[in-house]
Amino acid sequence: MKAIIVTDFAYKGPKRTGRGTGHRGLHATLRYLQYRDTRNNHLAQTKGCERWVDRGLGQHYREIHNACDALQSKHVLAWTWVISPAPDVMGLVPEDERRTLVRDLTERVVEDYYAARGLETPEYSYVLHDRQTENENGEGMQHLHTHVVLAGTCPSIDGERVAVYNNKEKGHDRLFREIGTRHFEEMLDARGIDWRRLREPEPEPEIDLDRWFS
């Protein structure tokens, strides 16, 4: 069955090993996320237009970069996540509720993922992007999704910073998907949205046995 949400994580290491890596790579990524074209193709560079939602890491790409530098681990300068609900499912949500839903979903997923790992939630910031995509019939659809930047370490009860690593071999990507899917399902159900009809398997065609064996 096609997923109703796509979640993914990547990271920037502190050492530069090529294009897009190290501090320079993180700086470029953060700047791109902040100033990427919006849905109407206007750059959000006007004074006072803050695109980042600050949850302890900062509200501007330079501030976020400096915080990541201060809170890095030995191997991770910053974690970069994508939380992307399926556009066809989001199309069932009233348009004036979509942005709030995606923001709330993002924060629930971040907090629940770290709680499930037995970790304190680290400092993070995220930005909501709105772009156009197409369905299988070539029809335009809105594609709301968030990019989340998280510190490479998280706080602990004894006041020390703890390095955080996400490892697919240890099932962390599966946990991430499960948490994202569960929260999205719950939020859709709470709004009374009949999203499951979009994910029901196609019925198999009936076989005419008389014709088959004739």
Residue frames as qw, qx, qy, qz and C-alpha x, y, z in Angstrom:
[[0.000, 0.888, 0.460, 0.000, 0.00, 0.00, 0.00],
 [0.373, 0.597, -0.033, 0.709, 1.28, 3.44, -0.91],
 [0.394, -0.285, -0.499, 0.717, 2.53, 5.39, 2.11],
 [0.044, -0.897, -0.421, -0.131, 0.51, 8.36, 3.36],
 [0.185, -0.962, 0.193, 0.050, 3.66, 10.16, 4.53],
 [0.807, 0.355, -0.241, 0.407, 7.35, 10.11, 3.61],
 [0.451, -0.872, 0.188, 0.039, 9.95, 10.71, 6.31],
 [0.827, 0.358, -0.176, 0.396, 13.68, 10.81, 5.77],
 [0.438, -0.868, 0.143, 0.187, 16.80, 11.76, 7.69],
 [0.739, 0.460, -0.148, 0.470, 20.30, 12.74, 6.64],
 [0.539, -0.762, -0.056, 0.354, 23.16, 14.51, 8.33],
 [0.405, 0.834, -0.240, 0.287, 25.99, 16.96, 7.80],
 [0.834, -0.267, -0.193, 0.443, 29.33, 15.95, 9.25],
 [0.257, -0.902, 0.038, 0.346, 31.72, 18.57, 10.64],
 [0.428, -0.397, 0.549, 0.599, 34.46, 17.74, 8.14],
 [0.546, 0.649, -0.124, -0.515, 34.31, 18.85, 4.54],
 [0.593, -0.126, 0.755, 0.251, 34.69, 15.86, 2.22],
 [0.247, 0.263, 0.688, 0.630, 33.20, 17.36, -0.94],
 [0.195, -0.263, -0.239, -0.914, 30.49, 19.61, -2.26],
 [0.619, -0.455, -0.327, -0.550, 27.58, 20.04, 0.15],
 [0.789, -0.314, -0.471, 0.236, 29.45, 18.72, 3.18],
 [0.488, -0.083, -0.345, 0.798, 30.97, 20.21, 6.31],
 [0.061, -0.581, -0.371, 0.722, 30.23, 23.67, 7.66],
 [0.106, 0.274, -0.380, -0.877, 30.14, 25.19, 4.20],
 [0.218, -0.207, -0.857, -0.419, 27.64, 22.60, 3.03],
 [0.167, -0.567, -0.736, 0.331, 25.39, 23.14, 6.05],
 [0.021, -0.489, -0.082, 0.868, 25.55, 26.91, 5.58],
 [0.176, 0.108, -0.590, -0.781, 24.51, 26.56, 1.93],
 [0.227, -0.357, -0.893, -0.155, 21.68, 24.15, 2.76],
 [0.129, -0.582, -0.578, 0.557, 20.28, 26.39, 5.49],
 [0.064, 0.407, -0.135, -0.901, 20.42, 29.43, 3.25],
 [0.201, -0.063, -0.769, -0.604, 18.69, 27.53, 0.46],
 [0.206, -0.475, -0.851, 0.089, 15.93, 26.35, 2.80],
 [0.076, -0.578, -0.374, 0.721, 15.36, 29.88, 4.08],
 [0.173, 0.550, -0.170, -0.799, 15.31, 31.62, 0.70],
 [0.233, 0.145, 0.885, 0.376, 13.94, 28.95, -1.59],
 [0.280, -0.145, -0.371, -0.874, 11.15, 30.09, -3.89],
 [0.425, 0.150, 0.653, -0.609, 7.73, 29.93, -2.36],
 [0.493, 0.423, 0.760, 0.010, 4.66, 28.56, -4.09],
 [0.355, 0.892, 0.242, -0.142, 4.18, 31.89, -5.89],
 [0.764, 0.345, 0.067, 0.541, 7.84, 31.95, -6.93],
 [0.018, -0.904, 0.141, -0.404, 8.79, 34.93, -4.75],
 [0.593, 0.144, -0.588, 0.530, 11.91, 34.78, -2.60],
 [0.527, -0.783, -0.325, -0.050, 11.17, 35.27, 1.10],
 [0.611, 0.067, -0.204, 0.762, 13.94, 37.82, 1.67],
 [0.131, -0.761, -0.138, -0.620, 11.86, 40.74, 2.88],
 [0.099, 0.315, -0.614, 0.717, 12.81, 42.18, 6.24],
 [0.488, -0.130, 0.475, -0.720, 10.80, 40.64, 9.06],
 [0.865, 0.134, -0.246, -0.416, 9.75, 37.62, 7.01],
 [0.258, -0.462, 0.833, -0.165, 10.92, 34.74, 9.19],
 [0.746, 0.133, -0.501, -0.418, 10.40, 31.34, 7.60],
 [0.438, 0.123, -0.846, 0.279, 11.92, 29.21, 10.34],
 [0.694, -0.613, -0.161, -0.343, 9.93, 27.97, 13.32],
 [0.215, 0.563, -0.650, 0.463, 12.40, 28.18, 16.19],
 [0.863, -0.440, -0.183, -0.166, 12.42, 25.40, 18.75],
 [0.698, -0.657, 0.177, 0.225, 15.71, 26.33, 20.33],
 [0.750, 0.025, 0.337, 0.568, 18.07, 26.33, 17.34],
 [0.160, -0.341, 0.174, 0.910, 17.36, 29.73, 15.82],
 [0.450, 0.699, 0.470, -0.295, 15.18, 31.68, 13.40],
 [0.399, 0.842, -0.267, -0.245, 17.74, 32.65, 10.76],
 [0.936, 0.266, -0.197, 0.120, 20.14, 30.44, 8.82],
 [0.341, 0.603, -0.508, 0.512, 23.24, 32.06, 10.31],
 [0.485, -0.487, 0.451, -0.569, 21.90, 31.69, 13.84],
 [0.971, -0.033, 0.084, -0.222, 20.96, 28.05, 13.19],
 [0.768, 0.455, -0.363, 0.267, 24.40, 27.33, 11.72],
 [0.058, 0.600, -0.553, 0.575, 26.15, 28.79, 14.76],
 [0.716, -0.343, 0.362, -0.488, 23.94, 26.80, 17.14],
 [0.980, 0.163, -0.098, -0.049, 24.65, 23.57, 15.23],
 [0.517, 0.570, -0.484, 0.417, 28.36, 24.32, 15.45],
 [0.235, -0.531, 0.544, -0.606, 28.12, 24.79, 19.24],
 [0.762, -0.155, 0.433, -0.457, 26.00, 21.64, 19.75],
 [0.721, 0.415, -0.508, -0.224, 27.68, 19.22, 17.32],
 [0.898, -0.335, 0.284, 0.019, 28.88, 15.75, 18.17],
 [0.453, -0.471, 0.607, 0.452, 32.12, 14.18, 17.01],
 [0.336, 0.100, 0.802, 0.484, 30.56, 12.91, 13.79],
 [0.108, 0.689, 0.664, 0.270, 27.38, 14.97, 13.29],
 [0.122, 0.043, -0.054, 0.990, 27.26, 18.72, 12.79],
 [0.485, 0.146, 0.214, -0.835, 23.48, 18.67, 12.24],
 [0.329, 0.269, 0.903, 0.067, 20.65, 16.31, 11.38],
 [0.311, 0.213, -0.238, -0.895, 18.42, 17.27, 8.47],
 [0.338, 0.284, 0.884, -0.154, 14.98, 15.70, 8.26],
 [0.303, -0.033, -0.429, -0.850, 12.16, 15.84, 5.73],
 [0.275, 0.309, 0.824, -0.388, 8.56, 15.24, 6.81],
 [0.229, 0.170, -0.466, -0.837, 6.33, 15.07, 3.74],
 [0.551, 0.287, 0.660, -0.423, 2.63, 14.06, 3.93],
 [0.363, 0.248, 0.766, 0.469, 1.26, 12.60, 0.69],
 [0.117, 0.094, -0.144, -0.978, -0.21, 15.42, -1.45],
 [0.404, -0.275, -0.679, -0.548, -3.32, 13.42, -2.42],
 [0.447, -0.483, -0.707, 0.260, -4.15, 12.75, 1.24],
 [0.193, -0.332, -0.243, 0.891, -3.45, 16.36, 2.23],
 [0.144, -0.150, -0.459, -0.864, -5.83, 17.38, -0.55],
 [0.413, -0.518, -0.728, -0.174, -8.67, 16.02, 1.60],
 [0.363, -0.477, -0.441, 0.668, -7.81, 18.48, 4.39],
 [0.134, 0.943, 0.304, -0.008, -9.54, 21.88, 4.21],
 [0.585, 0.555, -0.080, 0.586, -7.04, 24.30, 2.67],
 [0.144, -0.808, 0.188, -0.539, -7.12, 26.73, 5.58],
 [0.801, -0.540, 0.215, -0.140, -6.13, 23.92, 7.99],
 [0.920, 0.293, -0.161, 0.202, -3.26, 22.37, 6.05],
 [0.343, 0.646, -0.424, 0.535, -0.36, 24.52, 7.17],
 [0.488, -0.564, 0.418, -0.518, -1.29, 24.25, 10.84],
 [0.983, -0.082, 0.081, -0.145, -1.68, 20.48, 10.50],
 [0.810, 0.406, -0.267, 0.329, 1.77, 20.03, 8.93],
 [0.064, 0.658, -0.463, 0.590, 3.43, 22.22, 11.54],
 [0.699, -0.430, 0.350, -0.452, 1.71, 20.37, 14.40],
 [0.991, 0.121, -0.054, -0.012, 2.54, 17.03, 12.80],
 [0.561, 0.581, -0.414, 0.419, 6.21, 17.99, 12.49],
 [0.185, -0.597, 0.519, -0.583, 6.53, 18.88, 16.17],
 [0.878, -0.235, 0.231, -0.348, 4.71, 15.74, 17.31],
 [0.932, 0.287, -0.186, 0.120, 6.98, 13.54, 15.20],
 [0.335, 0.624, -0.496, 0.502, 10.18, 15.18, 16.46],
 [0.400, -0.516, 0.494, -0.574, 9.21, 14.95, 20.11],
 [0.931, -0.106, 0.184, -0.296, 7.79, 11.43, 19.92],
 [0.825, 0.423, -0.340, 0.158, 10.75, 10.06, 17.96],
 [0.211, 0.551, -0.604, 0.536, 13.26, 11.18, 20.57],
 [0.624, -0.361, 0.413, -0.558, 11.00, 10.02, 23.40],
 [0.978, 0.102, -0.041, -0.178, 10.77, 6.57, 21.76],
 [0.687, 0.453, -0.439, 0.361, 14.58, 6.49, 21.64],
 [0.697, -0.560, -0.316, 0.317, 14.75, 7.33, 25.37],
 [0.472, 0.089, -0.001, 0.877, 16.32, 10.71, 24.57],
 [0.008, 0.694, 0.315, -0.647, 15.52, 14.30, 25.41],
 [0.513, 0.774, 0.334, 0.161, 14.31, 16.42, 22.50],
 [0.544, -0.137, 0.094, 0.822, 17.23, 18.42, 21.10],
 [0.126, 0.650, 0.027, -0.749, 17.15, 21.99, 19.92],
 [0.425, 0.266, 0.724, 0.474, 15.69, 22.21, 16.42],
 [0.274, 0.510, 0.011, -0.815, 14.18, 24.55, 13.84],
 [0.449, 0.291, 0.798, 0.276, 12.06, 23.80, 10.82],
 [0.197, 0.349, -0.210, -0.892, 10.73, 25.52, 7.73],
 [0.599, 0.434, 0.638, -0.214, 7.49, 24.81, 5.86],
 [0.030, -0.271, 0.579, 0.768, 7.77, 24.62, 2.07],
 [0.588, 0.515, 0.476, -0.403, 4.86, 24.79, -0.34],
 [0.011, 0.374, -0.650, -0.661, 5.39, 23.63, -3.89],
 [0.769, 0.306, -0.007, -0.561, 3.33, 22.26, -6.75],
 [0.257, -0.219, 0.920, 0.200, 3.42, 18.66, -7.90],
 [0.601, 0.145, -0.397, -0.678, 1.27, 16.51, -10.17],
 [0.750, -0.091, 0.580, -0.304, -0.77, 13.37, -9.62],
 [0.521, -0.026, 0.794, 0.313, -0.79, 10.35, -11.90],
 [0.436, 0.694, 0.563, 0.109, -3.24, 12.11, -14.23],
 [0.428, 0.298, 0.142, 0.841, -1.03, 15.18, -14.57],
 [0.243, -0.848, -0.330, -0.335, -3.29, 17.29, -12.39],
 [0.211, 0.539, -0.414, 0.703, -1.65, 19.89, -10.17],
 [0.690, -0.587, -0.423, 0.022, -1.54, 19.33, -6.41],
 [0.172, -0.860, 0.325, -0.354, -0.20, 21.29, -3.48],
 [0.846, -0.002, -0.451, 0.284, 2.77, 19.64, -1.79],
 [0.323, -0.834, 0.252, -0.369, 3.31, 20.94, 1.74],
 [0.893, -0.078, -0.335, 0.290, 6.30, 19.52, 3.60],
 [0.344, -0.919, 0.190, -0.036, 8.80, 20.54, 6.26],
 [0.683, 0.399, -0.440, 0.425, 12.58, 20.52, 6.46],
 [0.654, -0.754, -0.012, -0.062, 13.79, 20.06, 10.02],
 [0.488, 0.548, -0.506, 0.453, 17.30, 20.86, 11.24],
 [0.779, -0.613, -0.094, -0.098, 18.30, 19.34, 14.58],
 [0.168, -0.799, 0.567, -0.106, 21.39, 19.54, 16.76],
 [0.644, 0.319, -0.695, -0.001, 23.82, 16.64, 16.60],
 [0.255, -0.005, -0.823, 0.508, 23.55, 16.19, 20.36],
 [0.463, -0.633, -0.404, -0.472, 20.71, 16.33, 22.85],
 [0.226, -0.585, 0.483, -0.611, 20.55, 17.33, 26.53],
 [0.615, -0.159, -0.769, 0.077, 20.48, 14.76, 29.32],
 [0.559, -0.758, -0.299, -0.158, 19.25, 14.81, 32.91],
 [0.724, -0.453, -0.083, 0.514, 22.79, 15.15, 34.27],
 [0.004, 0.915, -0.056, -0.400, 23.42, 18.28, 32.21],
 [0.365, -0.359, 0.664, 0.546, 25.80, 16.64, 29.72],
 [0.590, 0.489, -0.241, -0.596, 25.22, 16.55, 25.97],
 [0.697, -0.029, 0.716, 0.024, 24.60, 13.15, 24.40],
 [0.096, 0.320, -0.658, -0.675, 25.52, 12.34, 20.80],
 [0.717, 0.330, 0.430, -0.439, 22.56, 11.21, 18.68],
 [0.009, 0.301, -0.798, -0.522, 22.95, 8.78, 15.80],
 [0.777, 0.290, 0.205, -0.520, 20.25, 7.48, 13.46],
 [0.109, -0.363, 0.888, 0.261, 21.12, 4.07, 12.06],
 [0.721, 0.148, -0.305, -0.604, 18.99, 2.23, 9.50],
 [0.528, 0.152, -0.834, 0.055, 20.56, -1.08, 10.51],
 [0.060, -0.076, -0.775, 0.625, 19.17, -0.53, 14.02],
 [0.025, -0.582, -0.802, -0.129, 15.68, 0.17, 12.72],
 [0.095, -0.465, -0.266, 0.839, 15.68, 3.89, 13.38],
 [0.178, 0.077, -0.447, -0.873, 14.33, 4.70, 9.92],
 [0.333, -0.361, -0.832, -0.256, 11.47, 2.23, 10.44],
 [0.253, -0.528, -0.599, 0.547, 10.70, 3.80, 13.81],
 [0.010, -0.294, 0.082, 0.952, 10.70, 7.23, 12.17],
 [0.277, -0.117, -0.654, -0.694, 8.22, 6.09, 9.49],
 [0.344, -0.439, -0.830, 0.038, 5.96, 4.37, 12.02],
 [0.176, -0.503, -0.431, 0.728, 5.78, 7.44, 14.26],
 [0.099, 0.206, -0.266, -0.936, 5.13, 9.76, 11.33],
 [0.317, -0.213, -0.773, -0.506, 2.42, 7.50, 9.94],
 [0.304, -0.474, -0.781, 0.271, 0.71, 7.02, 13.31],
 [0.079, -0.468, -0.282, 0.834, 0.54, 10.71, 14.10],
 [0.190, 0.113, -0.434, -0.874, -0.68, 11.62, 10.63],
 [0.324, -0.318, -0.849, -0.272, -3.39, 8.96, 10.78],
 [0.248, -0.514, -0.665, 0.482, -4.52, 10.16, 14.20],
 [0.002, 0.384, 0.049, -0.922, -4.67, 13.79, 13.08],
 [0.271, -0.031, -0.621, -0.734, -6.68, 12.90, 9.97],
 [0.344, -0.393, -0.852, -0.040, -9.06, 10.68, 11.95],
 [0.164, -0.456, -0.505, 0.714, -9.57, 13.41, 14.57],
 [0.181, 0.312, -0.146, -0.921, -10.79, 15.67, 11.75],
 [0.671, 0.360, 0.545, -0.352, -13.14, 13.01, 10.42],
 [0.363, 0.634, -0.465, -0.500, -11.29, 12.79, 7.10],
 [0.929, 0.119, 0.331, -0.114, -11.97, 9.61, 5.11],
 [0.111, 0.758, -0.577, -0.282, -8.41, 9.16, 3.84],
 [0.548, -0.205, 0.810, 0.041, -8.36, 5.35, 3.79],
 [0.734, 0.551, 0.363, -0.161, -10.36, 5.18, 0.57],
 [0.369, 0.849, -0.351, -0.142, -7.31, 6.60, -1.21],
 [0.038, -0.563, 0.824, -0.041, -5.19, 3.71, -0.02],
 [0.824, 0.053, 0.483, -0.290, -7.58, 0.79, -0.51],
 [0.329, -0.232, 0.790, 0.463, -6.10, -1.82, -2.86],
 [0.483, 0.272, -0.385, -0.737, -7.52, -1.96, -6.36],
 [0.822, 0.038, 0.470, -0.321, -10.02, -4.84, -6.71],
 [0.261, -0.241, 0.833, 0.424, -8.73, -7.68, -8.82],
 [0.535, 0.210, -0.351, -0.739, -10.64, -8.17, -12.09],
 [0.794, 0.010, 0.512, -0.328, -13.06, -11.07, -12.15],
 [0.038, -0.316, 0.849, 0.421, -12.02, -13.98, -14.33],
 [0.786, 0.214, -0.057, -0.577, -14.57, -15.40, -16.75],
 [0.487, -0.310, 0.816, 0.019, -13.89, -19.12, -16.13],
 [0.755, 0.437, 0.474, -0.117, -16.20, -20.28, -18.92],
 [0.503, 0.847, -0.162, -0.054, -14.29, -18.21, -21.43],
 [0.197, -0.727, 0.658, 0.020, -10.93, -19.17, -19.87],
 [0.499, -0.178, 0.848, 0.015, -11.51, -22.90, -20.26],
 [0.738, 0.544, 0.272, -0.292, -13.48, -22.79, -23.52]]
